[in-house]
């Protein structure tokens, strides 16, 4: 039985429960999005090299945005 504390975050507007102090990289894995994409936490862009170092907090808003091509 897993009794690790959980926190609620929003990924692209949808609620998700993650382990307390999960990283942005873990949230990306939960979302299942494939590159290329840009990531922002609470409207602040996060460089790809910082995903594993960016610790999330309860109620963070995570946006994972894929580029749109065409015109």
N, CA, C and O atoms as a GROMACS GRO file, in nm:
protein
  284
    1UNK      N    1   0.084  -0.118   0.000
    1UNK     CA    2   0.000   0.000   0.000
    1UNK      C    3   0.089   0.124   0.000
    1UNK      O    4   0.180   0.137   0.082
    2UNK      N    5   0.061   0.216  -0.094
    2UNK     CA    6   0.139   0.338  -0.107
    2UNK      C    7   0.072   0.449  -0.026
    2UNK      O    8  -0.041   0.488  -0.056
    3UNK      N    9   0.140   0.500   0.076
    3UNK     CA   10   0.083   0.604   0.159
    3UNK      C   11   0.162   0.734   0.149
    3UNK      O   12   0.154   0.820   0.237
    4UNK      N   13   0.240   0.748   0.041
    4UNK     CA   14   0.317   0.872   0.021
    4UNK      C   15   0.221   0.988   0.005
    4UNK      O   16   0.116   0.974  -0.058
    5UNK      N   17   0.255   1.104   0.062
    5UNK     CA   18   0.167   1.221   0.048
    5UNK      C   19   0.154   1.261  -0.098
    5UNK      O   20   0.249   1.252  -0.176
    6UNK      N   21   0.034   1.304  -0.134
    6UNK     CA   22   0.007   1.348  -0.270
    6UNK      C   23  -0.027   1.496  -0.272
    6UNK      O   24  -0.068   1.554  -0.171
    7UNK      N   25  -0.010   1.556  -0.388
    7UNK     CA   26  -0.051   1.695  -0.406
    7UNK      C   27  -0.129   1.704  -0.537
    7UNK      O   28  -0.112   1.621  -0.627
    8UNK      N   29  -0.213   1.803  -0.545
    8UNK     CA   30  -0.293   1.826  -0.664
    8UNK      C   31  -0.230   1.938  -0.745
    8UNK      O   32  -0.198   2.045  -0.692
    9UNK      N   33  -0.211   1.913  -0.875
    9UNK     CA   34  -0.165   2.014  -0.969
    9UNK      C   35  -0.258   2.009  -1.090
    9UNK      O   36  -0.337   1.916  -1.104
   10UNK      N   37  -0.250   2.110  -1.175
   10UNK     CA   38  -0.326   2.110  -1.299
   10UNK      C   39  -0.228   2.104  -1.415
   10UNK      O   40  -0.133   2.182  -1.423
   11UNK      N   41  -0.253   2.010  -1.506
   11UNK     CA   42  -0.172   1.997  -1.627
   11UNK      C   43  -0.265   2.025  -1.744
   11UNK      O   44  -0.360   1.951  -1.769
   12UNK      N   45  -0.237   2.133  -1.814
   12UNK     CA   46  -0.323   2.177  -1.924
   12UNK      C   47  -0.469   2.185  -1.880
   12UNK      O   48  -0.560   2.146  -1.953
   13UNK      N   49  -0.488   2.236  -1.759
   13UNK     CA   50  -0.623   2.260  -1.707
   13UNK      C   51  -0.689   2.141  -1.641
   13UNK      O   52  -0.797   2.155  -1.584
   14UNK      N   53  -0.627   2.024  -1.648
   14UNK     CA   54  -0.686   1.904  -1.590
   14UNK      C   55  -0.619   1.870  -1.458
   14UNK      O   56  -0.496   1.874  -1.449
   15UNK      N   57  -0.696   1.838  -1.354
   15UNK     CA   58  -0.636   1.804  -1.225
   15UNK      C   59  -0.563   1.670  -1.229
   15UNK      O   60  -0.610   1.573  -1.290
   16UNK      N   61  -0.449   1.666  -1.164
   16UNK     CA   62  -0.369   1.543  -1.152
   16UNK      C   63  -0.311   1.538  -1.011
   16UNK      O   64  -0.272   1.640  -0.954
   17UNK      N   65  -0.306   1.417  -0.956
   17UNK     CA   66  -0.239   1.399  -0.827
   17UNK      C   67  -0.100   1.345  -0.854
   17UNK      O   68  -0.082   1.249  -0.929
   18UNK      N   69  -0.002   1.409  -0.792
   18UNK     CA   70   0.138   1.368  -0.803
   18UNK      C   71   0.194   1.352  -0.663
   18UNK      O   72   0.140   1.408  -0.568
   19UNK      N   73   0.304   1.277  -0.650
   19UNK     CA   74   0.368   1.269  -0.519
   19UNK      C   75   0.412   1.408  -0.473
   19UNK      O   76   0.449   1.492  -0.555
   20UNK      N   77   0.408   1.430  -0.344
   20UNK     CA   78   0.455   1.557  -0.289
   20UNK      C   79   0.597   1.583  -0.338
   20UNK      O   80   0.680   1.492  -0.341
   21UNK      N   81   0.623   1.706  -0.377
   21UNK     CA   82   0.753   1.749  -0.427
   21UNK      C   83   0.796   1.679  -0.556
   21UNK      O   84   0.915   1.658  -0.580
   22UNK      N   85   0.698   1.641  -0.639
   22UNK     CA   86   0.728   1.586  -0.771
   22UNK      C   87   0.794   1.696  -0.855
   22UNK      O   88   0.780   1.814  -0.826
   23UNK      N   89   0.864   1.654  -0.957
   23UNK     CA   90   0.929   1.749  -1.047
   23UNK      C   91   0.844   1.770  -1.172
   23UNK      O   92   0.750   1.695  -1.200
   24UNK      N   93   0.878   1.874  -1.246
   24UNK     CA   94   0.811   1.899  -1.372
   24UNK      C   95   0.830   1.779  -1.465
   24UNK      O   96   0.737   1.744  -1.538
   25UNK      N   97   0.946   1.716  -1.464
   25UNK     CA   98   0.969   1.599  -1.548
   25UNK      C   99   0.868   1.488  -1.516
   25UNK      O  100   0.817   1.424  -1.607
   26UNK      N  101   0.841   1.467  -1.388
   26UNK     CA  102   0.742   1.365  -1.350
   26UNK      C  103   0.603   1.402  -1.401
   26UNK      O  104   0.528   1.315  -1.445
   27UNK      N  105   0.568   1.530  -1.395
   27UNK     CA  106   0.437   1.574  -1.445
   27UNK      C  107   0.428   1.552  -1.596
   27UNK      O  108   0.323   1.512  -1.647
   28UNK      N  109   0.536   1.578  -1.667
   28UNK     CA  110   0.539   1.557  -1.812
   28UNK      C  111   0.518   1.409  -1.843
   28UNK      O  112   0.446   1.375  -1.936
   29UNK      N  113   0.581   1.322  -1.765
   29UNK     CA  114   0.564   1.178  -1.785
   29UNK      C  115   0.420   1.136  -1.762
   29UNK      O  116   0.366   1.055  -1.837
   30UNK      N  117   0.356   1.193  -1.659
   30UNK     CA  118   0.215   1.162  -1.630
   30UNK      C  119   0.126   1.209  -1.745
   30UNK      O  120   0.031   1.140  -1.783
   31UNK      N  121   0.157   1.326  -1.801
   31UNK     CA  122   0.076   1.381  -1.910
   31UNK      C  123   0.091   1.299  -2.038
   31UNK      O  124  -0.001   1.296  -2.120
   32UNK      N  125   0.204   1.233  -2.054
   32UNK     CA  126   0.225   1.149  -2.173
   32UNK      C  127   0.244   1.227  -2.302
   32UNK      O  128   0.218   1.174  -2.410
   33UNK      N  129   0.287   1.351  -2.293
   33UNK     CA  130   0.308   1.433  -2.412
   33UNK      C  131   0.444   1.400  -2.473
   33UNK      O  132   0.542   1.378  -2.402
   34UNK      N  133   0.448   1.396  -2.606
   34UNK     CA  134   0.572   1.367  -2.677
   34UNK      C  135   0.632   1.497  -2.732
   34UNK      O  136   0.558   1.587  -2.771
   35UNK      N  137   0.764   1.506  -2.735
   35UNK     CA  138   0.829   1.625  -2.791
   35UNK      C  139   0.791   1.641  -2.938
   35UNK      O  140   0.757   1.542  -3.004
   36UNK      N  141   0.796   1.760  -2.990
   36UNK     CA  142   0.841   1.884  -2.926
   36UNK      C  143   0.727   1.952  -2.850
   36UNK      O  144   0.610   1.944  -2.890
   37UNK      N  145   0.762   2.019  -2.743
   37UNK     CA  146   0.666   2.099  -2.667
   37UNK      C  147   0.744   2.197  -2.580
   37UNK      O  148   0.863   2.179  -2.555
   38UNK      N  149   0.674   2.299  -2.534
   38UNK     CA  150   0.729   2.394  -2.438
   38UNK      C  151   0.656   2.373  -2.307
   38UNK      O  152   0.540   2.330  -2.307
   39UNK      N  153   0.722   2.402  -2.196
   39UNK     CA  154   0.662   2.383  -2.065
   39UNK      C  155   0.667   2.512  -1.985
   39UNK      O  156   0.765   2.586  -1.990
   40UNK      N  157   0.559   2.537  -1.911
   40UNK     CA  158   0.553   2.653  -1.823
   40UNK      C  159   0.487   2.610  -1.693
   40UNK      O  160   0.395   2.528  -1.693
   41UNK      N  161   0.535   2.665  -1.582
   41UNK     CA  162   0.474   2.644  -1.451
   41UNK      C  163   0.431   2.780  -1.400
   41UNK      O  164   0.512   2.872  -1.386
   42UNK      N  165   0.302   2.792  -1.372
   42UNK     CA  166   0.246   2.920  -1.326
   42UNK      C  167   0.285   3.034  -1.419
   42UNK      O  168   0.326   3.142  -1.376
   43UNK      N  169   0.271   3.007  -1.551
   43UNK     CA  170   0.296   3.103  -1.659
   43UNK      C  171   0.442   3.141  -1.676
   43UNK      O  172   0.473   3.236  -1.748
   44UNK      N  173   0.534   3.069  -1.610
   44UNK     CA  174   0.677   3.095  -1.624
   44UNK      C  175   0.740   2.982  -1.708
   44UNK      O  176   0.737   2.866  -1.669
   45UNK      N  177   0.798   3.020  -1.823
   45UNK     CA  178   0.864   2.923  -1.909
   45UNK      C  179   0.974   2.850  -1.832
   45UNK      O  180   1.047   2.912  -1.755
   46UNK      N  181   0.986   2.719  -1.854
   46UNK     CA  182   1.091   2.639  -1.791
   46UNK      C  183   1.174   2.576  -1.903
   46UNK      O  184   1.118   2.501  -1.984
   47UNK      N  185   1.305   2.603  -1.911
   47UNK     CA  186   1.389   2.541  -2.013
   47UNK      C  187   1.396   2.389  -1.993
   47UNK      O  188   1.388   2.339  -1.881
   48UNK      N  189   1.410   2.318  -2.104
   48UNK     CA  190   1.412   2.172  -2.102
   48UNK      C  191   1.514   2.118  -2.002
   48UNK      O  192   1.487   2.019  -1.935
   49UNK      N  193   1.629   2.179  -1.991
   49UNK     CA  194   1.734   2.133  -1.900
   49UNK      C  195   1.696   2.147  -1.753
   49UNK      O  196   1.765   2.094  -1.666
   50UNK      N  197   1.588   2.218  -1.724
   50UNK     CA  198   1.545   2.240  -1.585
   50UNK      C  199   1.426   2.153  -1.543
   50UNK      O  200   1.384   2.159  -1.428
   51UNK      N  201   1.373   2.072  -1.634
   51UNK     CA  202   1.253   1.992  -1.602
   51UNK      C  203   1.274   1.905  -1.478
   51UNK      O  204   1.188   1.902  -1.390
   52UNK      N  205   1.386   1.836  -1.471
   52UNK     CA  206   1.410   1.744  -1.359
   52UNK      C  207   1.445   1.819  -1.231
   52UNK      O  208   1.440   1.761  -1.122
   53UNK      N  209   1.481   1.946  -1.242
   53UNK     CA  210   1.521   2.025  -1.125
   53UNK      C  211   1.409   2.114  -1.073
   53UNK      O  212   1.420   2.172  -0.964
   54UNK      N  213   1.301   2.125  -1.149
   54UNK     CA  214   1.190   2.213  -1.111
   54UNK      C  215   1.092   2.136  -1.023
   54UNK      O  216   1.015   2.052  -1.071
   55UNK      N  217   1.095   2.166  -0.894
   55UNK     CA  218   1.008   2.098  -0.797
   55UNK      C  219   0.874   2.170  -0.795
   55UNK      O  220   0.866   2.292  -0.784
   56UNK      N  221   0.768   2.091  -0.807
   56UNK     CA  222   0.633   2.146  -0.810
   56UNK      C  223   0.578   2.163  -0.669
   56UNK      O  224   0.625   2.100  -0.574
   57UNK      N  225   0.480   2.248  -0.658
   57UNK     CA  226   0.411   2.273  -0.531
   57UNK      C  227   0.262   2.249  -0.551
   57UNK      O  228   0.214   2.254  -0.665
   58UNK      N  229   0.188   2.222  -0.445
   58UNK     CA  230   0.043   2.202  -0.458
   58UNK      C  231  -0.022   2.319  -0.532
   58UNK      O  232   0.012   2.435  -0.510
   59UNK      N  233  -0.116   2.285  -0.618
   59UNK     CA  234  -0.196   2.381  -0.696
   59UNK      C  235  -0.119   2.452  -0.806
   59UNK      O  236  -0.169   2.550  -0.862
   60UNK      N  237   0.002   2.405  -0.840
   60UNK     CA  238   0.073   2.463  -0.954
   60UNK      C  239  -0.007   2.439  -1.081
   60UNK      O  240  -0.073   2.336  -1.096
   61UNK      N  241   0.000   2.535  -1.173
   61UNK     CA  242  -0.058   2.523  -1.306
   61UNK      C  243   0.054   2.496  -1.405
   61UNK      O  244   0.145   2.577  -1.420
   62UNK      N  245   0.047   2.380  -1.471
   62UNK     CA  246   0.149   2.339  -1.566
   62UNK      C  247   0.087   2.343  -1.704
   62UNK      O  248  -0.020   2.285  -1.727
   63UNK      N  249   0.153   2.410  -1.796
   63UNK     CA  250   0.108   2.412  -1.934
   63UNK      C  251   0.214   2.346  -2.020
   63UNK      O  252   0.332   2.383  -2.015
   64UNK      N  253   0.172   2.248  -2.098
   64UNK     CA  254   0.259   2.181  -2.194
   64UNK      C  255   0.203   2.210  -2.332
   64UNK      O  256   0.094   2.165  -2.367
   65UNK      N  257   0.277   2.285  -2.410
   65UNK     CA  258   0.224   2.342  -2.533
   65UNK      C  259   0.305   2.292  -2.652
   65UNK      O  260   0.425   2.316  -2.662
   66UNK      N  261   0.237   2.221  -2.743
   66UNK     CA  262   0.300   2.172  -2.864
   66UNK      C  263   0.292   2.280  -2.972
   66UNK      O  264   0.192   2.352  -2.980
   67UNK      N  265   0.396   2.292  -3.055
   67UNK     CA  266   0.392   2.393  -3.161
   67UNK      C  267   0.284   2.359  -3.264
   67UNK      O  268   0.251   2.242  -3.286
   68UNK      N  269   0.230   2.462  -3.324
   68UNK     CA  270   0.129   2.447  -3.429
   68UNK      C  271   0.193   2.492  -3.559
   68UNK      O  272   0.251   2.600  -3.566
   69UNK      N  273   0.181   2.410  -3.662
   69UNK     CA  274   0.236   2.446  -3.791
   69UNK      C  275   0.123   2.469  -3.891
   69UNK      O  276   0.009   2.430  -3.868
   70UNK      N  277   0.157   2.531  -3.997
   70UNK     CA  278   0.057   2.558  -4.100
   70UNK      C  279   0.014   2.702  -4.098
   70UNK      O  280   0.066   2.782  -4.020
   71UNK      N  281  -0.077   2.734  -4.180
   71UNK     CA  282  -0.117   2.873  -4.180
   71UNK      C  283  -0.228   2.895  -4.271
   71UNK      O  284  -0.276   3.007  -4.284
   0.00000   0.00000   0.00000
